[in-house]
Amino acid sequence: NLDDRRFTVLLNTFKRPDLLKKAVAHYATCPDVAEIRVVWSEQTSPPTRDDEAGAFFGPKPSMVTYDSHPTTSIQNRFDPPVAGAKQISTTAVFNVDEDVRMPCAALSAGFKAWRANADVLVGYYPRTHVPDATGCGWRYVWDDLSLWRHGDFSIVLTKAAFMRTGYMSLYAQGLPTSARRFIDEHKNCEDIAMQILTAKVTGKPPVYVPVPTG
């Protein structure tokens, strides 16, 4: 049975070793984190515990697993572990980029919100879409002023968001090939694709969790 009392950090990284080491060290200290899975898309062997005195594995090396991928696709972050590899042990995963350092208290608040809304994406960076000037299409809204002006949101970015572990398989198996090709060609929009996919399956919007201040 999967652990539903804690979550797994899916740490996305690419050629920023200093940020990676800091992120691993930070998230290993958060009490709700069961394990850290580093999405290793660099076409070299991942670090070992002997490299740089174990700096790539942080203060709790047994928590950290590096998952190597055969390509540099930005969609690797949603690939479930391959057959025969160590599988994810928790019901929830927290997707995060190595340059995002979410405070442990904020993670606890986000995880609590996810447990109350476990079938949708729950995250800290909201976005929305609105009709474009022609009225025949949509425009992506990302800046804080515009978000405040429109007063709502329809997307949370997966650079810092909770979701069901099973949605990794949903993305791998359910996203149309044409969408995957577009994302790889433009090296963008994988988070929007995951949002659309989960909203289609659940019929529900995402949940936004403000980062606690003070």
Residue pairs with C-beta under 8 A, 6 or more apart in sequence:
2 88
2 89
2 90
2 91
2 165
3 34
3 89
3 90
3 91
4 90
4 91
4 92
4 115
6 32
6 33
6 34
6 90
7 32
7 33
7 34
7 90
7 91
7 92
7 93
7 94
7 111
7 114
7 162
8 33
8 34
8 35
8 36
8 37
8 88
8 89
8 90
8 92
8 93
8 94
8 165
9 27
9 33
9 35
9 36
9 37
9 93
9 94
9 96
10 37
10 39
10 77
10 93
10 94
10 95
10 96
11 20
11 23
11 24
11 27
11 36
11 37
11 38
11 39
11 96
11 97
11 98
12 39
12 76
12 77
12 95
12 96
12 97
12 98
12 159
13 19
13 20
13 23
13 38
13 39
13 40
13 41
13 97
13 98
14 41
14 42
14 72
15 42
16 98
16 99
17 56
19 98
19 99
20 38
20 56
20 98
21 52
21 55
21 56
21 58
22 101
23 96
23 98
23 99
23 100
23 101
24 36
24 38
24 56
24 57
24 58
24 64
25 55
25 58
25 59
26 101
27 33
27 36
27 58
27 96
28 36
28 58
28 59
28 60
28 63
28 64
29 59
29 104
30 104
30 107
30 108
31 104
31 108
32 104
32 107
32 108
32 111
33 63
33 94
33 107
34 63
34 89
34 90
35 63
35 64
35 65
35 88
35 89
35 90
36 58
36 63
36 64
36 65
37 65
37 66
37 67
37 81
37 88
37 93
38 46
38 64
38 65
38 66
38 67
39 67
39 69
39 76
39 77
40 46
40 66
40 67
40 68
40 69
41 69
41 71
41 72
41 73
41 76
42 72
43 72
45 68
46 66
46 68
47 56
47 57
47 66
48 56
49 56
49 57
49 61
54 61
56 64
56 66
57 64
58 64
65 86
67 79
67 81
67 85
69 76
69 79
73 183
73 184
74 183
74 184
74 187
74 188
74 190
75 171
75 180
75 183
75 184
75 190
77 95
77 158
77 190
78 167
78 168
78 171
78 172
78 190
78 194
79 168
79 172
80 88
80 165
80 168
80 169
80 172
81 87
81 88
88 165
88 168
90 165
91 118
91 164
91 165
92 111
92 114
92 115
92 118
92 162
92 163
92 164
92 165
93 162
93 163
93 164
93 165
93 168
94 107
94 110
94 111
94 160
94 161
94 162
95 158
95 159
95 160
95 161
95 162
95 163
96 102
96 159
96 160
97 159
97 160
100 159
100 160
102 110
102 124
102 160
102 211
103 211
103 212
105 212
106 124
106 209
106 211
106 212
109 209
109 212
110 122
110 123
110 124
110 162
110 209
111 162
113 122
113 162
113 207
113 209
114 122
114 162
114 163
114 207
117 204
117 207
118 164
119 164
119 198
119 202
119 204
120 163
120 198
120 199
120 202
120 204
120 205
120 206
120 207
121 156
121 158
121 161
121 162
121 163
121 194
121 195
121 198
121 206
121 207
122 156
122 161
122 162
122 163
122 206
122 207
122 208
122 209
123 156
123 157
123 158
123 160
123 161
123 162
123 206
123 207
123 208
123 209
124 156
124 160
124 161
124 208
124 209
124 210
124 211
125 156
125 157
125 159
125 160
125 161
126 147
126 153
126 155
126 156
126 157
126 206
126 208
127 140
127 141
127 142
127 147
127 153
127 154
127 155
127 156
127 157
128 141
128 147
128 150
128 152
128 153
128 154
128 155
129 138
129 139
129 140
129 141
129 154
129 155
130 138
130 139
130 141
130 150
131 137
131 138
131 139
132 138
132 139
133 139
140 192
141 147
141 150
147 153
153 206
153 208
154 195
154 199
154 205
154 206
155 191
155 192
155 195
155 206
156 195
156 206
156 207
156 208
157 191
158 190
158 191
158 194
158 195
159 191
161 191
161 206
163 194
163 198
167 194
167 197
167 198
170 197
170 198
170 201
171 193
171 194
171 197
174 197
174 201
175 193
175 197
179 193
182 189
183 189
183 190
183 193
195 206
198 206
199 205
199 206
